[in-house]
């Protein structure tokens, strides 16, 4: 009876060790998901930690950043480094944190600066930037304005509410017209943009529609700002690579 119990315990130990080995092998083979960033405004130098080491992030308002690898748990904390007057060692000050969603990615993190009690706070929006979500040879247009937008792009008519996005295929021609009208409580729909956009092969293009900040000369601007980002792609044996 004792030998039987010992045999059962031994089998359980072996089974647990085997499961642990399989889990470890699976974890080692898991590839980290990647992300890139873009800011809506100028921001200070950001960092994040990857495998225990600080990584400098190169983020601008004019282009998408390079691809960065996220931690395996997909939790990312951005921070800035400050050096107190009474210390020579820099201090990490968190400025934004997020959990990347499930999926293979890559993901696009859009950073927007806001202020709370005079201190900057960075809101973020996480966008699935995979080829399935935004194919090669297509526009993707986002309405980050607080107003509804009527858009004509590549011959298609769209109604974009605040926070919505649409994907539109490139035309066969080498240019596509982008026309935008905004909803106004007093004047109805006001056309604010009408311009051609060039089209290139093996690319995809992203548009951000945003409100123009008020100023002393124009405290209630009617127009919109358009941010355009074009990504080139390369077809490889393992799939389409976004540059």
Secondary structure as GFF3:
##gff-version 3
##sequence-region A 1 243
A	DSSP	alpha_helix	2	29	.	.	.	ID=ss1
A	DSSP	beta_strand	34	39	.	.	.	ID=ss2
A	DSSP	beta_strand	46	50	.	.	.	ID=ss3
A	DSSP	beta_strand	53	57	.	.	.	ID=ss4
A	DSSP	beta_strand	68	69	.	.	.	ID=ss5
A	DSSP	beta_strand	75	82	.	.	.	ID=ss6
A	DSSP	beta_strand	91	99	.	.	.	ID=ss7
A	DSSP	beta_strand	107	116	.	.	.	ID=ss8
A	DSSP	beta_strand	119	128	.	.	.	ID=ss9
A	DSSP	beta_strand	138	143	.	.	.	ID=ss10
A	DSSP	beta_strand	149	153	.	.	.	ID=ss11
A	DSSP	beta_strand	156	160	.	.	.	ID=ss12
A	DSSP	beta_strand	165	169	.	.	.	ID=ss13
A	DSSP	beta_strand	175	184	.	.	.	ID=ss14
A	DSSP	beta_strand	188	198	.	.	.	ID=ss15
A	DSSP	beta_strand	203	211	.	.	.	ID=ss16
A	DSSP	beta_strand	224	236	.	.	.	ID=ss17
A	DSSP	beta_strand	239	242	.	.	.	ID=ss18
###
